[in-house]
Amino acid sequence: MAVAVAVTRERREGETRCAVTPETVKKLIALGATVTVEAGTGLGSSIPDADYAAADATVAKDTKAALAGADVLLKVRGPTAQEISALKPGAVVVAMLDAYREKDTVEALKTAGVTAFGMEFVPRITRAQVMDVLSSQANLAGYRAVIEAANAYGRGFPMMMTAAGTVAPAKVFVMGVGVAGLQAIATARRLGAVVTATDVRPATKEQVESLGAKFIAVEDEEFANAQTAGGYAKPMSAEYMAKQAALTGEHIRKQDIVITTALIPGRAAPVLVTADHVASMKPGSVIVDLAIENGGNVQGARLNETTVTANGVAIVAPANLPGRIAADASALYARNLTAFLDLMIKDGALVLDLEDEILKAAVVTHGGAVAHEGVRG
């Protein structure tokens, strides 16, 4: 008997991505699943219902029909209360749950007796690379951030030599060199900008320089130990942050474009660009804040708005940048989910081995309890 996998439309405002594509429908069926997709699921990613049907998925007319008898529900964002109430006890939900902030969703999943996995908790180990949704989506966000900056910037990126004179290249400063930051550096370089970047993790210096950008940081003893074993940035001391702020503040003043990407799991995003920094920039400069959904790295940034300051600096703070490249974002995310489900579909049956290091790290609710220690605490 096959595992019944359901996929419903995303109902969070502004969410254009979807959790399955015709390509991954075929892969899920090959794993031993049946796939039911709610009508309209792929429209935001330019996937018509007919394409799902052609891949041998069942297209259900509404949410209730899609979830009837479902063993597994795949989502981009966490399910709604309506969707959770339609699931049978013991069903599995796999999504980007945003579990630190979406406490009501976690509580509802726990109460419903659902086993829920948060894809944001998939460990960054070699075996799980193909399931790493944070990387697949951040990569696209970094690219899109540069496109947003170019759109808001009233000049070109590359140096251009013309008969009428030379156009100077844009100066781009990327703050936070994770996956999104690295892609932002690479994209800005491809467009011809002069790029600098900063991060508190010492391992990023070589990565930045390998992409042809210049690394900017206070490189003292604290900086040398500013990275966790999992590769994430540690919170830095007030003393270090003051020294780094002085260095970056002087650098920001000279930039045309600043892109901020700094996040710390389970915490509000650190403020990297203050109002004084913004006030020091020249008219026409642009700041893009990728961390706005977690509080933002830039003082004065407003979610989903472009704010033009009194001195003519545009602060761009878009939510869900991967959703602005929905077709590619959905394709990558759906492959991440398929690889994750491969861990739990065995010979056409759903087998949850919560001692598997990947499943154990990602499980948020199970057996009527919150199973993730970080979320529970």
Buried (B, 14 or more C-beta within 10 A) or exposed (E): EBBBBBBBBBEBEEBBBBBBBBBBBBBBBEBBBBBBBBBBBBBBBEBEBEBBBEBEBBBBEEBEBBBEEBBBBBBBBBBBEEBBEBBEEBBBBBBBBBBBEBEEBBEBBBEBBBBBBBBBBBBEEEEBEBBBBBBBBBBBBBBBBBBBBBEBBEEBBEEEEEEEEEBEBBBBBBBBBBBBBBBBBBBBBEBBBBBBBBBBBBEBBEBBEEBEBEBBBBEEEBBEEBBEEEEEBEEBEEEBBEBBBEBBBEBBBEBBBBBBBBBBBEEEBBBBBBEEBBEBBEEBBBBBBBBBBBBBBBBBBEEEEBBEBEEEBBBBBBBBBBBBBBBBBBBBBBBBBBBBBBBBBEEEEBEBEEEBEBBBBBBBBBEBEBBBEEBEE
